Amino acid sequence: MIALVLAGMTGCSSSNQPTGPAGVYAKAKAIFGQSANLGYDADIDALQNLADADPPTDYTTRARVLRLVYLSGQVQGYRTLSEAYAKAADAAKPAALKTEYTGLKRNVDERGAELTLRLGEVAMQLTKGGGLPKDLVLDLPYPSVDVPPAIPALDTARTGTEIGRQDQAQAETLATRTGVVDALAAILHTDRAKAKSEMNAGPVTIDPNEFRLFVADQIMAGAVFYDPKHLYDPTHYKLLVGVAQDALQPVQATLKQTPDPDCAKRLKKLQDQIKSGLKAFPSSV
């Protein structure tokens, strides 16, 4: 599907297309809006170079926010896959099928862990020094792709029934696509329908506290890949916890000046989640 989207784009006249950083971001926006993805490797690399630009360009912050949302969705998608394959391995009767699903879970855990580290990197870029960029906006079209209410292949897998490679690939596509759409709603602290309405009306300014809570929540969601039930990597888990804590620290100070019960409740939930997660590792590690 991505190939078709890109083929359609390259067939258009480029005479009025922006160039330089503006062109890179415009292309990334177009691909994202049509596929909830970032295109081919060259397109992904171009967007990352824009996000890593030093000194930053006028489009660097927007590129970082796009990568943050996209990586958050990817991480959530792989968590969905990991959960499904864990249940599949437990439910499967034949030993060979148990082994197959255990291997699939390991593969998606490794991919999810890798993506979480990338998410941590862009999160640090956006929260560096405790501050946030002044131009913090979600300047993206809402993806026009369909997101099903459930993923049939994963429902089948959870019963311990074998699914083929084609179903596995489709499940991966749908899980990550769903994750991206949910990430868009989460960063705006709303539901999918309202996020779609707001985004299609133009760039949306992101509330600083909502942004920080989103960053910490997504980082902790991905840190799960390094916990004892997954890859068991205390070093990377604690590194990610540090990123989440740094993102949350200014929220506490803000709430003292401007109380917000809902925000305070969500902050405490994340802080409790961090404490609980760290307790899963021996104190000597």
C-alpha positions in Angstrom: 0.0 0.0 0.0 2.9 2.4 0.8 4.4 1.6 -2.5 1.2 2.6 -4.3 1.0 5.8 -2.3 4.5 6.8 -3.2 4.0 5.8 -6.8 1.1 8.2 -7.0 3.1 10.9 -5.4 6.1 10.6 -7.7 3.8 10.7 -10.7 2.7 14.3 -9.8 4.4 17.4 -11.2 7.2 18.7 -8.9 7.3 22.2 -10.3 5.5 23.7 -7.3 6.9 21.4 -4.7 8.9 22.9 -1.8 12.6 22.0 -1.5 15.2 21.7 1.3 13.9 21.2 4.8 10.4 22.4 3.8 10.3 19.8 1.0 11.4 16.9 3.3 8.7 17.7 5.8 6.0 18.3 3.2 6.8 14.8 1.7 6.8 13.2 5.2 3.4 14.8 6.0 1.9 13.6 2.7 3.1 10.0 3.2 1.9 10.0 6.8 -1.5 11.3 5.9 -2.0 8.7 3.3 -0.5 5.7 5.0 0.1 6.4 8.8 3.7 5.5 7.8 6.9 7.4 6.8 7.6 5.7 3.5 10.8 4.1 2.2 14.1 4.0 4.0 15.4 7.0 2.2 12.3 9.0 3.3 12.7 7.9 6.9 16.4 8.8 6.8 15.7 12.2 5.3 13.2 13.0 8.1 15.6 11.8 10.8 18.3 14.0 9.3 15.9 16.9 9.5 15.0 16.1 13.1 18.7 15.8 14.0 19.7 19.1 12.3 22.1 21.2 14.3 21.6 24.1 14.2 17.9 23.3 13.8 15.9 24.5 10.9 12.3 25.9 10.9 11.1 22.4 10.4 13.2 20.5 12.9 10.8 20.6 15.8 7.9 19.5 13.6 10.0 16.7 12.3 10.8 15.6 15.8 7.1 15.7 16.8 6.2 13.6 13.8 8.9 11.0 14.7 7.7 11.0 18.3 4.2 10.2 17.3 5.2 7.7 14.7 7.6 5.8 16.9 5.1 5.9 19.8 2.5 4.2 17.5 5.0 1.7 16.3 6.0 0.8 19.9 2.3 0.4 20.9 1.8 -1.8 17.9 4.6 -4.1 18.8 3.3 -4.3 22.3 0.0 -5.5 20.9 1.8 -8.1 18.9 3.9 -9.2 21.9 0.8 -9.7 24.1 -1.0 -11.6 21.4 1.9 -14.0 20.7 2.5 -14.5 24.4 -1.1 -15.7 24.8 -0.7 -17.8 21.6 2.3 -19.6 23.0 0.5 -20.3 26.2 -2.6 -21.6 24.4 -0.9 -23.6 21.7 -1.0 -27.4 22.2 1.7 -28.8 19.8 5.2 -28.2 21.1 6.4 -27.0 17.7 3.6 -24.3 17.6 4.5 -23.2 21.1 8.1 -22.8 20.0 7.0 -20.9 16.9 4.9 -18.4 18.8 7.6 -18.0 21.5 10.0 -17.1 18.7 7.6 -14.6 17.1 7.2 -13.0 20.5 10.9 -12.7 20.9 11.2 -11.1 17.5 8.6 -8.5 18.1 10.0 -7.8 21.6 13.4 -7.1 20.0 11.9 -4.9 17.4 9.8 -3.0 19.9 12.8 -2.5 22.2 14.8 -1.1 19.3 12.1 1.3 18.4 11.7 2.4 22.1 15.4 3.5 22.2 14.8 5.6 19.1 11.7 7.0 20.8 13.8 7.8 23.8 16.3 9.7 21.6 13.7 11.9 20.0 12.1 12.5 23.4 15.4 13.8 24.8 15.7 16.1 21.8 12.4 17.6 22.6 12.8 17.9 26.4 16.5 18.8 26.4 17.5 20.9 29.4 14.0 20.6 31.0 12.5 23.0 28.5 10.3 22.5 25.4 10.4 24.1 22.0 8.4 27.2 21.6 6.8 26.0 18.3 5.4 22.8 19.7 2.6 22.0 17.3 1.1 18.9 15.7 1.3 19.9 12.1 0.0 16.7 10.4 -3.0 15.5 8.4 -5.0 12.8 10.1 -4.2 9.5 8.4 -6.8 8.5 5.8 -6.3 4.8 6.2 -8.9 2.5 7.8 -8.2 1.2 11.3 -10.3 -1.9 12.1 -11.8 -2.4 15.6 -9.9 -5.7 15.9 -7.2 -7.7 14.2 -8.6 -11.1 13.2 -5.3 -12.8 12.8 -4.3 -11.9 16.3 -7.7 -13.0 17.7 -7.0 -16.4 16.0 -3.4 -16.6 17.4 -4.6 -15.9 20.9 -6.6 -19.2 20.8 -3.4 -21.1 20.1 -4.3 -21.6 16.5 -1.5 -21.3 13.9 -1.5 -18.3 11.5 0.4 -18.0 8.3 3.2 -15.6 7.4 0.8 -13.4 5.3 -1.5 -13.1 8.3 1.5 -12.3 10.5 2.5 -9.5 8.2 -1.0 -8.1 7.9 -1.3 -8.2 11.7 1.9 -6.2 12.1 0.7 -3.6 9.6 -2.7 -3.2 11.3 -1.2 -3.2 14.9 1.3 -0.5 14.2 -1.2 1.5 12.1 -3.7 1.3 15.0 -0.9 2.4 17.4 -0.1 5.5 15.4 -3.8 6.6 15.3 -4.1 6.0 19.0 -0.8 8.0 19.6 -2.3 11.0 17.8 -5.3 10.9 20.1 -3.1 10.5 23.1 -0.8 13.4 22.4 -3.9 15.7 22.2 -5.5 13.9 25.2 -8.7 13.2 23.3 -10.3 10.5 21.3 -9.7 9.5 17.6 -12.7 11.4 16.3 -11.8 14.7 18.0 -8.2 14.3 17.1 -9.1 13.8 13.4 -11.3 17.0 13.5 -8.7 19.1 15.2 -5.8 17.9 13.0 -7.7 18.3 9.7 -8.5 21.9 10.7 -4.8 22.8 10.7 -1.8 22.7 13.0 -2.7 22.0 16.6 -0.8 23.6 19.5 0.2 21.0 22.0 -0.3 21.8 25.7 3.1 21.6 27.4 1.9 19.4 30.3 0.0 17.2 28.0 3.1 16.8 25.9 5.2 15.8 28.9 2.7 13.3 30.2 2.4 11.8 26.7 6.2 11.5 26.4 6.6 9.8 29.8 3.6 7.5 29.1 4.9 6.4 25.7 8.5 5.9 27.1 7.2 3.7 29.9 5.0 1.7 27.5 8.1 0.9 25.5 10.3 0.3 28.5 8.2 -2.8 29.1 10.2 -4.6 26.4 13.2 -4.5 28.7 11.4 -5.7 31.8 11.8 -9.3 33.3 8.8 -10.6 31.4 10.4 -9.6 28.1 14.1 -9.1 27.3 15.3 -8.4 30.8 17.7 -5.6 30.4 17.9 -3.5 33.6 20.4 -1.0 32.0 18.2 0.0 29.2 15.1 -0.1 31.3 16.5 2.3 33.9 17.9 4.6 31.1 14.3 4.9 29.7 12.9 5.5 33.2 15.3 8.4 33.5 14.0 9.9 30.2 10.4 9.6 31.5 11.3 11.1 34.9 13.1 14.1 33.2 10.0 14.7 31.1 7.7 14.7 34.1 9.8 16.8 36.5 8.6 20.2 35.3 4.9 19.1 35.4 5.1 18.9 39.2 6.3 22.5 39.4 3.6 23.7 37.0 0.9 22.1 39.0 1.9 23.9 42.2 1.3 27.2 40.4 -1.8 26.1 38.4 -3.6 23.1 40.0 -5.2 20.7 37.6 -6.7 17.6 39.3 -6.9 15.5 36.1 -3.3 16.2 35.2 -2.1 15.6 38.8 -3.9 12.2 38.8 -2.3 11.1 35.6 1.1 12.3 36.9 0.8 10.3 40.0 -0.2 7.2 38.0 2.9 7.5 35.9 5.1 8.1 39.0 3.6 5.0 40.6 4.1 3.0 37.4 7.8 4.0 37.4 8.3 2.9 41.0 6.5 -0.4 40.4 8.6 -1.1 37.3 11.8 -0.5 39.1 10.8 -2.9 41.9 10.7 -5.7 39.3 14.5 -5.6 39.2 16.8 -6.7 42.1 18.1 -3.7 44.0 21.7 -4.9 43.3 21.2 -4.6 39.5 
